């Protein structure tokens, strides 16, 4: 699946909005929630 953007100021708020997320990482204006470590690793390599 693809990452989900969560526009919020804190990681704890992002975790409440995406309890299914395995990895939550900071992005411009909020956080990105990933459903798998593999998807996150692919996203990091593409940056």
mmJSON file of the N, C-alpha and C atoms, coordinates in Angstrom:
{"data_MODEL":{"atom_site":{
"group_PDB":["ATOM","ATOM","ATOM","ATOM","ATOM","ATOM","ATOM","ATOM","ATOM","ATOM","ATOM","ATOM","ATOM","ATOM","ATOM","ATOM","ATOM","ATOM","ATOM","ATOM","ATOM","ATOM","ATOM","ATOM","ATOM","ATOM","ATOM","ATOM","ATOM","ATOM","ATOM","ATOM","ATOM","ATOM","ATOM","ATOM","ATOM","ATOM","ATOM","ATOM","ATOM","ATOM","ATOM","ATOM","ATOM","ATOM","ATOM","ATOM","ATOM","ATOM","ATOM","ATOM","ATOM","ATOM","ATOM","ATOM","ATOM","ATOM","ATOM","ATOM","ATOM","ATOM","ATOM","ATOM","ATOM","ATOM","ATOM","ATOM","ATOM","ATOM","ATOM","ATOM","ATOM","ATOM","ATOM","ATOM","ATOM","ATOM","ATOM","ATOM","ATOM","ATOM","ATOM","ATOM","ATOM","ATOM","ATOM","ATOM","ATOM","ATOM","ATOM","ATOM","ATOM","ATOM","ATOM","ATOM","ATOM","ATOM","ATOM","ATOM","ATOM","ATOM","ATOM","ATOM","ATOM","ATOM","ATOM","ATOM","ATOM","ATOM","ATOM","ATOM","ATOM","ATOM","ATOM","ATOM","ATOM","ATOM","ATOM","ATOM","ATOM","ATOM","ATOM","ATOM","ATOM","ATOM","ATOM","ATOM","ATOM","ATOM","ATOM","ATOM","ATOM","ATOM","ATOM","ATOM","ATOM","ATOM","ATOM","ATOM","ATOM"],
"id":[1,2,3,4,5,6,7,8,9,10,11,12,13,14,15,16,17,18,19,20,21,22,23,24,25,26,27,28,29,30,31,32,33,34,35,36,37,38,39,40,41,42,43,44,45,46,47,48,49,50,51,52,53,54,55,56,57,58,59,60,61,62,63,64,65,66,67,68,69,70,71,72,73,74,75,76,77,78,79,80,81,82,83,84,85,86,87,88,89,90,91,92,93,94,95,96,97,98,99,100,101,102,103,104,105,106,107,108,109,110,111,112,113,114,115,116,117,118,119,120,121,122,123,124,125,126,127,128,129,130,131,132,133,134,135,136,137,138,139,140,141],
"type_symbol":["N","C","C","N","C","C","N","C","C","N","C","C","N","C","C","N","C","C","N","C","C","N","C","C","N","C","C","N","C","C","N","C","C","N","C","C","N","C","C","N","C","C","N","C","C","N","C","C","N","C","C","N","C","C","N","C","C","N","C","C","N","C","C","N","C","C","N","C","C","N","C","C","N","C","C","N","C","C","N","C","C","N","C","C","N","C","C","N","C","C","N","C","C","N","C","C","N","C","C","N","C","C","N","C","C","N","C","C","N","C","C","N","C","C","N","C","C","N","C","C","N","C","C","N","C","C","N","C","C","N","C","C","N","C","C","N","C","C","N","C","C"],
"label_atom_id":["N","CA","C","N","CA","C","N","CA","C","N","CA","C","N","CA","C","N","CA","C","N","CA","C","N","CA","C","N","CA","C","N","CA","C","N","CA","C","N","CA","C","N","CA","C","N","CA","C","N","CA","C","N","CA","C","N","CA","C","N","CA","C","N","CA","C","N","CA","C","N","CA","C","N","CA","C","N","CA","C","N","CA","C","N","CA","C","N","CA","C","N","CA","C","N","CA","C","N","CA","C","N","CA","C","N","CA","C","N","CA","C","N","CA","C","N","CA","C","N","CA","C","N","CA","C","N","CA","C","N","CA","C","N","CA","C","N","CA","C","N","CA","C","N","CA","C","N","CA","C","N","CA","C","N","CA","C","N","CA","C","N","CA","C"],
"label_alt_id":[null,null,null,null,null,null,null,null,null,null,null,null,null,null,null,null,null,null,null,null,null,null,null,null,null,null,null,null,null,null,null,null,null,null,null,null,null,null,null,null,null,null,null,null,null,null,null,null,null,null,null,null,null,null,null,null,null,null,null,null,null,null,null,null,null,null,null,null,null,null,null,null,null,null,null,null,null,null,null,null,null,null,null,null,null,null,null,null,null,null,null,null,null,null,null,null,null,null,null,null,null,null,null,null,null,null,null,null,null,null,null,null,null,null,null,null,null,null,null,null,null,null,null,null,null,null,null,null,null,null,null,null,null,null,null,null,null,null,null,null,null],
"label_comp_id":["UNK","UNK","UNK","UNK","UNK","UNK","UNK","UNK","UNK","UNK","UNK","UNK","UNK","UNK","UNK","UNK","UNK","UNK","UNK","UNK","UNK","UNK","UNK","UNK","UNK","UNK","UNK","UNK","UNK","UNK","UNK","UNK","UNK","UNK","UNK","UNK","UNK","UNK","UNK","UNK","UNK","UNK","UNK","UNK","UNK","UNK","UNK","UNK","UNK","UNK","UNK","UNK","UNK","UNK","UNK","UNK","UNK","UNK","UNK","UNK","UNK","UNK","UNK","UNK","UNK","UNK","UNK","UNK","UNK","UNK","UNK","UNK","UNK","UNK","UNK","UNK","UNK","UNK","UNK","UNK","UNK","UNK","UNK","UNK","UNK","UNK","UNK","UNK","UNK","UNK","UNK","UNK","UNK","UNK","UNK","UNK","UNK","UNK","UNK","UNK","UNK","UNK","UNK","UNK","UNK","UNK","UNK","UNK","UNK","UNK","UNK","UNK","UNK","UNK","UNK","UNK","UNK","UNK","UNK","UNK","UNK","UNK","UNK","UNK","UNK","UNK","UNK","UNK","UNK","UNK","UNK","UNK","UNK","UNK","UNK","UNK","UNK","UNK","UNK","UNK","UNK"],
"label_asym_id":["A","A","A","A","A","A","A","A","A","A","A","A","A","A","A","A","A","A","A","A","A","A","A","A","A","A","A","A","A","A","A","A","A","A","A","A","A","A","A","A","A","A","A","A","A","A","A","A","A","A","A","A","A","A","A","A","A","A","A","A","A","A","A","A","A","A","A","A","A","A","A","A","A","A","A","A","A","A","A","A","A","A","A","A","A","A","A","A","A","A","A","A","A","A","A","A","A","A","A","A","A","A","A","A","A","A","A","A","A","A","A","A","A","A","A","A","A","A","A","A","A","A","A","A","A","A","A","A","A","A","A","A","A","A","A","A","A","A","A","A","A"],
"label_entity_id":["1","1","1","1","1","1","1","1","1","1","1","1","1","1","1","1","1","1","1","1","1","1","1","1","1","1","1","1","1","1","1","1","1","1","1","1","1","1","1","1","1","1","1","1","1","1","1","1","1","1","1","1","1","1","1","1","1","1","1","1","1","1","1","1","1","1","1","1","1","1","1","1","1","1","1","1","1","1","1","1","1","1","1","1","1","1","1","1","1","1","1","1","1","1","1","1","1","1","1","1","1","1","1","1","1","1","1","1","1","1","1","1","1","1","1","1","1","1","1","1","1","1","1","1","1","1","1","1","1","1","1","1","1","1","1","1","1","1","1","1","1"],
"label_seq_id":[1,1,1,2,2,2,3,3,3,4,4,4,5,5,5,6,6,6,7,7,7,8,8,8,9,9,9,10,10,10,11,11,11,12,12,12,13,13,13,14,14,14,15,15,15,16,16,16,17,17,17,18,18,18,19,19,19,20,20,20,21,21,21,22,22,22,23,23,23,24,24,24,25,25,25,26,26,26,27,27,27,28,28,28,29,29,29,30,30,30,31,31,31,32,32,32,33,33,33,34,34,34,35,35,35,36,36,36,37,37,37,38,38,38,39,39,39,40,40,40,41,41,41,42,42,42,43,43,43,44,44,44,45,45,45,46,46,46,47,47,47],
"pdbx_PDB_ins_code":[null,null,null,null,null,null,null,null,null,null,null,null,null,null,null,null,null,null,null,null,null,null,null,null,null,null,null,null,null,null,null,null,null,null,null,null,null,null,null,null,null,null,null,null,null,null,null,null,null,null,null,null,null,null,null,null,null,null,null,null,null,null,null,null,null,null,null,null,null,null,null,null,null,null,null,null,null,null,null,null,null,null,null,null,null,null,null,null,null,null,null,null,null,null,null,null,null,null,null,null,null,null,null,null,null,null,null,null,null,null,null,null,null,null,null,null,null,null,null,null,null,null,null,null,null,null,null,null,null,null,null,null,null,null,null,null,null,null,null,null,null],
"Cartn_x":[0.839,0.0,0.885,0.288,1.045,1.005,1.93,1.941,0.766,0.369,-0.724,-0.168,-0.474,-0.019,-0.993,-0.452,-1.255,-0.779,-1.582,-1.173,-1.408,-0.36,-0.456,0.917,0.965,2.204,3.034,2.42,3.186,3.037,4.044,4.051,2.937,2.642,1.588,0.214,-0.031,-1.279,-1.339,-0.227,-0.173,-0.443,0.09,-0.127,-1.597,-2.258,-3.695,-4.519,-4.094,-4.823,-4.551,-3.412,-3.051,-2.533,-3.416,-2.961,-2.439,-2.761,-2.313,-0.874,-0.311,1.012,2.128,3.041,4.226,5.341,5.463,6.483,5.803,6.131,5.654,6.884,6.982,8.156,7.728,8.58,8.271,8.378,7.451,7.455,7.09,7.224,6.889,5.415,5.137,3.767,3.039,3.723,3.054,3.886,3.21,3.868,3.355,4.18,3.781,3.676,2.581,2.365,2.499,3.332,3.576,3.036,2.468,1.9,2.916,4.117,5.144,6.533,7.478,8.862,9.433,9.025,9.5,9.067,7.84,7.348,8.125,8.403,9.177,10.594,11.22,12.58,12.616,11.623,11.539,11.385,10.532,10.323,11.624,12.343,13.613,14.635,14.711,15.679,15.321,14.06,13.631,13.772,13.975,14.049,15.164],
"Cartn_y":[-1.178,0.0,1.243,2.35,3.589,4.304,5.223,5.973,6.941,7.243,8.174,9.411,10.595,11.841,12.264,12.629,13.079,14.479,15.51,16.884,17.177,17.047,17.331,17.767,18.219,18.778,17.783,16.7,15.789,14.336,13.557,12.137,11.382,11.774,11.085,11.294,12.484,12.739,11.899,11.811,10.995,9.533,9.054,7.662,7.411,8.399,8.254,8.222,8.971,9.005,7.775,7.12,5.938,4.828,4.206,3.145,1.908,1.764,0.631,0.784,1.988,2.272,1.546,1.003,0.349,1.372,2.298,3.345,4.691,5.666,7.036,7.93,8.691,9.54,10.978,11.925,13.335,13.709,14.556,15.092,16.574,17.281,18.703,18.904,19.589,19.897,18.811,17.752,16.683,15.418,14.286,12.985,12.065,11.087,10.037,8.738,8.024,6.745,5.627,4.652,3.524,2.25,1.383,0.135,-1.001,-0.786,-1.825,-1.188,-1.913,-1.453,-1.421,-2.362,-2.42,-1.189,-0.771,0.429,1.657,1.746,2.864,2.86,1.7,1.596,2.01,1.615,2.008,3.517,4.103,5.557,6.288,5.803,6.453,6.411,5.288,5.174,6.094,6.417,7.266,8.751,9.142,10.554,11.257],
"Cartn_z":[0.0,0.0,0.0,-0.257,-0.314,1.04,1.251,2.515,2.588,3.81,4.053,4.726,4.176,4.771,5.864,7.031,8.162,8.546,8.263,8.589,10.068,10.866,12.298,12.801,14.058,14.597,15.403,15.899,16.751,16.309,16.634,16.294,17.025,18.248,19.0,18.346,17.82,17.108,15.831,15.133,13.916,14.249,15.341,15.744,16.075,16.674,16.967,15.683,14.668,13.403,12.536,12.754,11.958,12.874,13.647,14.561,13.83,12.55,11.748,11.271,11.388,10.814,11.551,10.773,11.332,11.519,10.557,10.599,10.365,11.217,11.035,10.964,9.881,9.686,9.391,9.767,9.588,8.122,7.681,6.32,6.401,5.314,5.3,5.637,6.732,7.11,7.875,8.26,9.007,9.056,8.931,9.022,7.938,7.567,6.648,7.433,7.247,7.914,6.883,7.185,6.293,6.931,6.09,6.602,6.652,6.078,6.141,6.139,6.675,6.713,5.295,4.471,3.09,2.301,2.465,1.782,2.234,3.528,4.054,3.485,3.418,2.881,1.414,0.647,-0.758,-0.881,-0.078,-0.082,0.261,1.261,1.644,0.529,-0.17,-1.27,-2.428,-2.608,-3.719,-3.437,-2.184,-1.85,-2.568],
"occupancy":[1.0,1.0,1.0,1.0,1.0,1.0,1.0,1.0,1.0,1.0,1.0,1.0,1.0,1.0,1.0,1.0,1.0,1.0,1.0,1.0,1.0,1.0,1.0,1.0,1.0,1.0,1.0,1.0,1.0,1.0,1.0,1.0,1.0,1.0,1.0,1.0,1.0,1.0,1.0,1.0,1.0,1.0,1.0,1.0,1.0,1.0,1.0,1.0,1.0,1.0,1.0,1.0,1.0,1.0,1.0,1.0,1.0,1.0,1.0,1.0,1.0,1.0,1.0,1.0,1.0,1.0,1.0,1.0,1.0,1.0,1.0,1.0,1.0,1.0,1.0,1.0,1.0,1.0,1.0,1.0,1.0,1.0,1.0,1.0,1.0,1.0,1.0,1.0,1.0,1.0,1.0,1.0,1.0,1.0,1.0,1.0,1.0,1.0,1.0,1.0,1.0,1.0,1.0,1.0,1.0,1.0,1.0,1.0,1.0,1.0,1.0,1.0,1.0,1.0,1.0,1.0,1.0,1.0,1.0,1.0,1.0,1.0,1.0,1.0,1.0,1.0,1.0,1.0,1.0,1.0,1.0,1.0,1.0,1.0,1.0,1.0,1.0,1.0,1.0,1.0,1.0],
"B_iso_or_equiv":[0.0,0.0,0.0,0.0,0.0,0.0,0.0,0.0,0.0,0.0,0.0,0.0,0.0,0.0,0.0,0.0,0.0,0.0,0.0,0.0,0.0,0.0,0.0,0.0,0.0,0.0,0.0,0.0,0.0,0.0,0.0,0.0,0.0,0.0,0.0,0.0,0.0,0.0,0.0,0.0,0.0,0.0,0.0,0.0,0.0,0.0,0.0,0.0,0.0,0.0,0.0,0.0,0.0,0.0,0.0,0.0,0.0,0.0,0.0,0.0,0.0,0.0,0.0,0.0,0.0,0.0,0.0,0.0,0.0,0.0,0.0,0.0,0.0,0.0,0.0,0.0,0.0,0.0,0.0,0.0,0.0,0.0,0.0,0.0,0.0,0.0,0.0,0.0,0.0,0.0,0.0,0.0,0.0,0.0,0.0,0.0,0.0,0.0,0.0,0.0,0.0,0.0,0.0,0.0,0.0,0.0,0.0,0.0,0.0,0.0,0.0,0.0,0.0,0.0,0.0,0.0,0.0,0.0,0.0,0.0,0.0,0.0,0.0,0.0,0.0,0.0,0.0,0.0,0.0,0.0,0.0,0.0,0.0,0.0,0.0,0.0,0.0,0.0,0.0,0.0,0.0],
"pdbx_formal_charge":[null,null,null,null,null,null,null,null,null,null,null,null,null,null,null,null,null,null,null,null,null,null,null,null,null,null,null,null,null,null,null,null,null,null,null,null,null,null,null,null,null,null,null,null,null,null,null,null,null,null,null,null,null,null,null,null,null,null,null,null,null,null,null,null,null,null,null,null,null,null,null,null,null,null,null,null,null,null,null,null,null,null,null,null,null,null,null,null,null,null,null,null,null,null,null,null,null,null,null,null,null,null,null,null,null,null,null,null,null,null,null,null,null,null,null,null,null,null,null,null,null,null,null,null,null,null,null,null,null,null,null,null,null,null,null,null,null,null,null,null,null],
"auth_seq_id":[1,1,1,2,2,2,3,3,3,4,4,4,5,5,5,6,6,6,7,7,7,8,8,8,9,9,9,10,10,10,11,11,11,12,12,12,13,13,13,14,14,14,15,15,15,16,16,16,17,17,17,18,18,18,19,19,19,20,20,20,21,21,21,22,22,22,23,23,23,24,24,24,25,25,25,26,26,26,27,27,27,28,28,28,29,29,29,30,30,30,31,31,31,32,32,32,33,33,33,34,34,34,35,35,35,36,36,36,37,37,37,38,38,38,39,39,39,40,40,40,41,41,41,42,42,42,43,43,43,44,44,44,45,45,45,46,46,46,47,47,47],
"auth_comp_id":["UNK","UNK","UNK","UNK","UNK","UNK","UNK","UNK","UNK","UNK","UNK","UNK","UNK","UNK","UNK","UNK","UNK","UNK","UNK","UNK","UNK","UNK","UNK","UNK","UNK","UNK","UNK","UNK","UNK","UNK","UNK","UNK","UNK","UNK","UNK","UNK","UNK","UNK","UNK","UNK","UNK","UNK","UNK","UNK","UNK","UNK","UNK","UNK","UNK","UNK","UNK","UNK","UNK","UNK","UNK","UNK","UNK","UNK","UNK","UNK","UNK","UNK","UNK","UNK","UNK","UNK","UNK","UNK","UNK","UNK","UNK","UNK","UNK","UNK","UNK","UNK","UNK","UNK","UNK","UNK","UNK","UNK","UNK","UNK","UNK","UNK","UNK","UNK","UNK","UNK","UNK","UNK","UNK","UNK","UNK","UNK","UNK","UNK","UNK","UNK","UNK","UNK","UNK","UNK","UNK","UNK","UNK","UNK","UNK","UNK","UNK","UNK","UNK","UNK","UNK","UNK","UNK","UNK","UNK","UNK","UNK","UNK","UNK","UNK","UNK","UNK","UNK","UNK","UNK","UNK","UNK","UNK","UNK","UNK","UNK","UNK","UNK","UNK","UNK","UNK","UNK"],
"auth_asym_id":["A","A","A","A","A","A","A","A","A","A","A","A","A","A","A","A","A","A","A","A","A","A","A","A","A","A","A","A","A","A","A","A","A","A","A","A","A","A","A","A","A","A","A","A","A","A","A","A","A","A","A","A","A","A","A","A","A","A","A","A","A","A","A","A","A","A","A","A","A","A","A","A","A","A","A","A","A","A","A","A","A","A","A","A","A","A","A","A","A","A","A","A","A","A","A","A","A","A","A","A","A","A","A","A","A","A","A","A","A","A","A","A","A","A","A","A","A","A","A","A","A","A","A","A","A","A","A","A","A","A","A","A","A","A","A","A","A","A","A","A","A"],
"auth_atom_id":["N","CA","C","N","CA","C","N","CA","C","N","CA","C","N","CA","C","N","CA","C","N","CA","C","N","CA","C","N","CA","C","N","CA","C","N","CA","C","N","CA","C","N","CA","C","N","CA","C","N","CA","C","N","CA","C","N","CA","C","N","CA","C","N","CA","C","N","CA","C","N","CA","C","N","CA","C","N","CA","C","N","CA","C","N","CA","C","N","CA","C","N","CA","C","N","CA","C","N","CA","C","N","CA","C","N","CA","C","N","CA","C","N","CA","C","N","CA","C","N","CA","C","N","CA","C","N","CA","C","N","CA","C","N","CA","C","N","CA","C","N","CA","C","N","CA","C","N","CA","C","N","CA","C","N","CA","C","N","CA","C","N","CA","C"],
"pdbx_PDB_model_num":[1,1,1,1,1,1,1,1,1,1,1,1,1,1,1,1,1,1,1,1,1,1,1,1,1,1,1,1,1,1,1,1,1,1,1,1,1,1,1,1,1,1,1,1,1,1,1,1,1,1,1,1,1,1,1,1,1,1,1,1,1,1,1,1,1,1,1,1,1,1,1,1,1,1,1,1,1,1,1,1,1,1,1,1,1,1,1,1,1,1,1,1,1,1,1,1,1,1,1,1,1,1,1,1,1,1,1,1,1,1,1,1,1,1,1,1,1,1,1,1,1,1,1,1,1,1,1,1,1,1,1,1,1,1,1,1,1,1,1,1,1]
}}}
